[in-house]
Amino acid sequence: MLEKDNIVFYARVIPVCDIFEVLQLVIRTANDGWYVGVHIDTHQAFPFDSGDIGVLIFSSKTEAEEIVKAAKKQYGERKLTKIKEGEDE
């Protein structure tokens, strides 16, 4: 169970945007299985629910890094290409 001011690590994986990173968050809000973690440097808020704990949210940075590493291997790092104006997808 997470509580306010706990530090967690978010394995942020968004393959279509080529985002594979581990973010350190401080729990700002903990309420009925819903949480809001705030990035330690940027103060950006990341809401999540209890189902994300152990899947994307970890107490260990090493565990989060393993998830990100596996995702990079599975999806590969893609370079985004700009769609030319008027070009169909």
NORZIKA-V295048 format. One record per residue. OMEGA is omega in degrees with one decimal (* if undefined). BURIAL is I if it has 24 or more other C-alpha atoms within 12 Angstrom, else O. Layout:
omega: [OMEGA & OMEGA]
burial: [BURIAL & BURIAL]
This chain:
omega: [178.8 & 177.8 & 177.5 & 178.5 & 172.4 & 175.1 & 178.8 & 179.0 & -176.3 & 174.9 & -175.8 & -176.7 & 177.1 & -172.7 & -177.3 & 177.2 & -179.7 & 178.4 & 176.6 & -175.2 & 175.0 & 180.0 & 175.2 & -177.6 & 170.6 & -179.8 & 179.6 & -177.0 & 174.8 & -173.5 & 173.5 & 177.3 & 175.2 & -176.4 & 170.4 & 175.1 & -179.0 & 179.1 & -173.0 & -176.9 & -173.1 & -177.8 & 174.9 & -177.8 & 178.2 & 177.3 & 175.8 & 178.3 & -174.7 & 177.3 & 179.3 & -179.6 & -177.5 & 177.0 & 177.6 & -176.8 & -176.2 & 174.5 & -179.1 & 177.6 & -179.6 & 178.4 & 179.3 & 178.9 & 177.8 & 178.4 & -179.9 & 179.2 & 178.7 & 178.9 & 177.8 & 180.0 & -178.1 & -174.6 & -174.3 & 176.9 & -177.6 & 173.8 & 179.5 & 177.0 & -179.3 & 177.5 & -179.6 & -179.3 & 178.0 & -179.0 & 176.9 & 178.5 & *]
burial: [O & I & O & O & O & I & I & I & I & I & I & I & I & O & O & O & O & O & O & I & I & I & I & I & I & I & I & I & O & O & O & O & O & O & I & I & I & I & I & O & O & O & O & O & O & I & I & I & O & O & O & O & I & O & O & I & I & I & I & O & O & O & O & I & I & I & I & I & O & O & I & O & O & O & O & O & O & O & O & O & O & O & O & O & O & O & O & O & O]
